[in-house]
Amino acid sequence: MRIGIVTKHDLVAARDTLASLEAWLHARGTAVVWAPEAAALLPAPPAVVRTREALAAEVDLVVVLGGDGTLLATAGLIARSGRDVPILAVNFGSLGFLTEITRPELQSALAEVLDGRFTLDERMMLTARTRRAGHTDGDVPVLNDVVFTRTALSRIIDLAVSVGDQFVTRVKADGLIVASPTGSTAYNLAAGGPIVHPAMAAFVLTPIAPHTLSNRPIVVPAEREVHVVVSADNGGAEVYVTFDGQSGFPLAAGDSVAIGRAPRTVRLVRATSRTYFEVLRQKLKWGER
């Protein structure tokens, strides 16, 4: 097995962890490929260093040290590589809802993987395709959400939303979140959307600060594409679309984004000591007074 190591940029707090991890993997005779930002934190340059893009195409497992943002970026790279490489995510952030494995659990979790005694959590991904000025962009893989927002100085934005071939509503709000079940505990939750169990195949449509109180979040089946169109009578408001908070661009009137279920999933190595509901209680204090 070839293991790739990816860290958040300038994660100085991971220096000691990476040094001990390198020694531990070397003692087990495991081949390791280091991303540049991880290699830079080691006492001495490692033998094999690859860009994140190249690393995703060469390894059998990716160990991510950082927060949920680092995991989202890595998931996107793996999806674009066309491979089903599992991710073992170790929390070095503040909340780390997706990076649920703790630092003390790293070596034991890796040992379980190397010994074939581990559980994979399959997470549905989204794919977003944008049509602008008669041109269609390539599909963008998304794990958490596609978010439509207004810019700092613009007014309420106006979006026309359809599911499959059925018109749903016009959203007049500060924005709109189209989230996967995994992303339901991210921006969607902060905006008042529901928590959706990651085993479900669904999209959550959640308006951000809607202009009307009747415009509420809705859960729709993932078998149908969600189409979001910037209304022509948007009053000059500027609309910006982002994908997992990692990339984005402005949209003009008439531009549309089609969001569907991606053909591949993200495979996360689970901490066998915790269930999904335990993570909810521990990370979000869910159900507690």
C-alpha positions, 0 to 999 in steps of 0.5 A: 500500500502506498500512503499519501500525506496531505496537510493544511498549509503551514500547519506548524502544529503537526510537525511532531505528529508528522515526524513520528508518523514518518518513522512509524510508517518507515518501520512498517515498510510502508511506501509514503508519498508526501504533498509539498506542504507536508514535506516542508514540515519534516526535519529532513526532505522525504524521498518522494514528494508530489503535488496534491494532484499527482499524489491523488493519482498514485496512492492507495490511501490519503491521510489528511491532517487539518480541518474540514477545508483541507478534507474538502479540497482533497476530496475534490482532487481525488474525484477529479483523478477518477479514482476511489482512494479512501481518505483518513482525516485527522482533526487539526482544526477547531470543529472538524466535523468531517475530520473526526479522527483525533491526533492520539487515534492516528497510528491506531487508525492507520494500523487498522487500515494496514491490517485490513480491519477498517470501516469505510463510510461512503459519502455521496458527492455532487457535481455542478455544471455551469452554463454562461453566455451559451457556454457550458463549463466542465463538471465540478465535484462537490462534497458539501455544497454549492452556494449562491450568495450576493456580493457585499454591496448588492441587494437581495438576489432573485433565483429561479429553482427547478428540480428535474423538469418541475419548477419549484420556486423563485428564491428572493433572499441573501442566497441559496445553499444546495447541500449534500447530506454530508454538507447538511451539517455545514453552512446549511445547518447554520442557515437553519436547514435540517440535518440529513443522515449521510446514508440518504440520497438527497439534496437540501435546498436552503435559502439564506435570509429569505425575503418571505417567511414562507420560503423554507428549506426543502429536501429533494431526491438526488435522482433529479438534477437541481437547476438554479437560474439567475433571474433576468429581472434581478435588479442588477444584484450581483450573484456569486457561486462557490463550490465547497468554499474552495472555488467560485465565480460571479454569475450574470442574469440568465446564467444557470447551474445544474447540480446533480448526483456525482457518479463517484462517492468519497470514501472516508475511513471511519473511527470505529469507536464512534457512530454518526450520532455520537459525532453529532453529539460530541461535535455539535452538542446535538440533542443536549440542553 
